Amino acid sequence: MGSEFAKKEISMTHVYDYMLHILREYAKLQDFKPKVGSDLIELCPEAFLCATPPNERPFLEASMVHAPSQSSPCILSNVDTSFV
């Protein structure tokens, strides 16, 4: 019953908006400047699919972002983040 509600009412757009909000709030708490290491390599998103079990692959593919959003993220200023 709960999973049916989630399938109908929760979209990946809303999930990504919330994730962006949480990451921005978390970034405000950081007191260091991250540096990119010289020995790092960039991976394409499809590289993660190779190591995914076959039964999880459809869910991962469905949640992938294929292009930047054309709209701004929603504003979650009324959200209580005191627990974060």
Phi and psi restraints in degrees (value plus and minus 20) as a CYANA .aco file:
   2 GLY   PHI     -85.2   -45.2
   2 GLY   PSI     -57.4   -17.4
   3 SER   PHI     -88.7   -48.7
   3 SER   PSI     -53.6   -13.6
   4 GLU   PHI     -85.3   -45.3
   4 GLU   PSI     -61.4   -21.4
   5 PHE   PHI     -79.9   -39.9
   5 PHE   PSI     -66.3   -26.3
   6 ALA   PHI     -81.9   -41.9
   6 ALA   PSI     -61.7   -21.7
   7 LYS   PHI     -83.1   -43.1
   7 LYS   PSI     -57.1   -17.1
   8 LYS   PHI    -102.7   -62.7
   8 LYS   PSI     -58.9   -18.9
   9 GLU   PHI    -123.3   -83.3
   9 GLU   PSI     -40.0     0.0
  10 ILE   PHI    -128.5   -88.5
  10 ILE   PSI      97.3   137.3
  11 SER   PHI    -121.4   -81.4
  11 SER   PSI     136.9   176.9
  12 MET   PHI     -84.5   -44.5
  12 MET   PSI     -48.6    -8.6
  13 THR   PHI     -81.3   -41.3
  13 THR   PSI     -64.2   -24.2
  14 HIS   PHI     -87.4   -47.4
  14 HIS   PSI     -57.1   -17.1
  15 VAL   PHI     -83.2   -43.2
  15 VAL   PSI     -66.2   -26.2
  16 TYR   PHI     -87.3   -47.3
  16 TYR   PSI     -56.2   -16.2
  17 ASP   PHI     -80.2   -40.2
  17 ASP   PSI     -64.4   -24.4
  18 TYR   PHI     -87.1   -47.1
  18 TYR   PSI     -61.0   -21.0
  19 MET   PHI     -81.6   -41.6
  19 MET   PSI     -62.3   -22.3
  20 LEU   PHI     -81.4   -41.4
  20 LEU   PSI     -63.5   -23.5
  21 HIS   PHI     -79.6   -39.6
  21 HIS   PSI     -67.6   -27.6
  22 ILE   PHI     -83.7   -43.7
  22 ILE   PSI     -62.4   -22.4
  23 LEU   PHI     -83.9   -43.9
  23 LEU   PSI     -59.0   -19.0
  24 ARG   PHI     -85.8   -45.8
  24 ARG   PSI     -61.5   -21.5
  25 GLU   PHI     -85.4   -45.4
  25 GLU   PSI     -61.1   -21.1
  26 TYR   PHI     -84.6   -44.6
  26 TYR   PSI     -60.4   -20.4
  27 ALA   PHI     -80.8   -40.8
  27 ALA   PSI     -52.2   -12.2
  28 LYS   PHI     -84.4   -44.4
  28 LYS   PSI     -44.1    -4.1
  29 LEU   PHI    -106.0   -66.0
  29 LEU   PSI     -32.7     7.3
  30 GLN   PHI     -93.8   -53.8
  30 GLN   PSI     120.0   160.0
  31 ASP   PHI    -139.9   -99.9
  31 ASP   PSI       4.9    44.9
  32 PHE   PHI    -154.5  -114.5
  32 PHE   PSI     141.5   181.5
  33 LYS   PHI    -124.6   -84.6
  33 LYS   PSI      94.7   134.7
  34 PRO   PHI     -87.6   -47.6
  34 PRO   PSI     127.1   167.1
  35 LYS   PHI    -145.6  -105.6
  35 LYS   PSI     118.4   158.4
  36 VAL   PHI    -102.8   -62.8
  36 VAL   PSI     106.3   146.3
  37 GLY   PHI     -89.8   -49.8
  37 GLY   PSI     131.0   171.0
  38 SER   PHI     -96.2   -56.2
  38 SER   PSI     -36.7     3.3
  39 ASP   PHI    -117.8   -77.8
  39 ASP   PSI     -10.4    29.6
  40 LEU   PHI    -104.4   -64.4
  40 LEU   PSI     130.8   170.8
  41 ILE   PHI    -144.1  -104.1
  41 ILE   PSI     128.0   168.0
  42 GLU   PHI    -107.7   -67.7
  42 GLU   PSI     114.3   154.3
  43 LEU   PHI    -128.8   -88.8
  43 LEU   PSI     123.7   163.7
  44 CYS   PHI     -98.8   -58.8
  44 CYS   PSI     134.7   174.7
  45 PRO   PHI     -77.4   -37.4
  45 PRO   PSI     -51.9   -11.9
  46 GLU   PHI     -85.6   -45.6
  46 GLU   PSI     -41.0    -1.0
  47 ALA   PHI     -82.1   -42.1
  47 ALA   PSI     -50.2   -10.2
  48 PHE   PHI     -92.4   -52.4
  48 PHE   PSI     -46.3    -6.3
  49 LEU   PHI     -88.7   -48.7
  49 LEU   PSI     -48.6    -8.6
  50 CYS   PHI     -81.2   -41.2
  50 CYS   PSI     -55.7   -15.7
  51 ALA   PHI    -113.8   -73.8
  51 ALA   PSI     -16.3    23.7
  52 THR   PHI    -106.0   -66.0
  52 THR   PSI     113.4   153.4
  53 PRO   PHI     -79.0   -39.0
  53 PRO   PSI     124.5   164.5
  54 PRO   PHI     -75.0   -35.0
  54 PRO   PSI     -54.6   -14.6
  55 ASN   PHI     -93.9   -53.9
  55 ASN   PSI     -37.9     2.1
  56 GLU   PHI    -116.6   -76.6
  56 GLU   PSI     -35.7     4.3
  57 ARG   PHI     -77.7   -37.7
  57 ARG   PSI     -64.0   -24.0
  58 PRO   PHI     -80.1   -40.1
  58 PRO   PSI     -55.9   -15.9
  59 PHE   PHI     -90.0   -50.0
  59 PHE   PSI     -59.9   -19.9
  60 LEU   PHI     -87.2   -47.2
  60 LEU   PSI     -62.2   -22.2
  61 GLU   PHI     -83.5   -43.5
  61 GLU   PSI     -59.3   -19.3
  62 ALA   PHI     -87.3   -47.3
  62 ALA   PSI     -47.2    -7.2
  63 SER   PHI    -114.1   -74.1
  63 SER   PSI     -23.2    16.8
  64 MET   PHI     -89.2   -49.2
  64 MET   PSI     124.1   164.1
  65 VAL   PHI    -115.0   -75.0
  65 VAL   PSI     103.2   143.2
  66 HIS   PHI    -119.9   -79.9
  66 HIS   PSI     -35.0     5.0
  67 ALA   PHI    -178.7  -138.7
  67 ALA   PSI     136.1   176.1
  68 PRO   PHI     -81.8   -41.8
  68 PRO   PSI     129.6   169.6
  69 SER   PHI     -87.3   -47.3
  69 SER   PSI     123.1   163.1
  70 GLN   PHI    -106.2   -66.2
  70 GLN   PSI     -29.0    11.0
  71 SER   PHI    -139.1   -99.1
  71 SER   PSI     139.2   179.2
  72 SER   PHI     -93.2   -53.2
  72 SER   PSI     132.6   172.6
  73 PRO   PHI     -86.4   -46.4
  73 PRO   PSI     136.3   176.3
  74 CYS   PHI     -88.2   -48.2
  74 CYS   PSI     140.3   180.3
  75 ILE   PHI    -116.6   -76.6
  75 ILE   PSI     103.5   143.5
  76 LEU   PHI    -132.3   -92.3
  76 LEU   PSI      22.7    62.7
  77 SER   PHI     -88.6   -48.6
  77 SER   PSI     -42.1    -2.1
  78 ASN   PHI    -108.9   -68.9
  78 ASN   PSI     -15.9    24.1
  79 VAL   PHI    -100.6   -60.6
  79 VAL   PSI     114.1   154.1
  80 ASP   PHI    -100.9   -60.9
  80 ASP   PSI      89.8   129.8
  81 THR   PHI    -127.1   -87.1
  81 THR   PSI      -0.7    39.3
  82 SER   PHI     -86.5   -46.5
  82 SER   PSI     -41.9    -1.9
  83 PHE   PHI    -103.2   -63.2
  83 PHE   PSI     -31.2     8.8
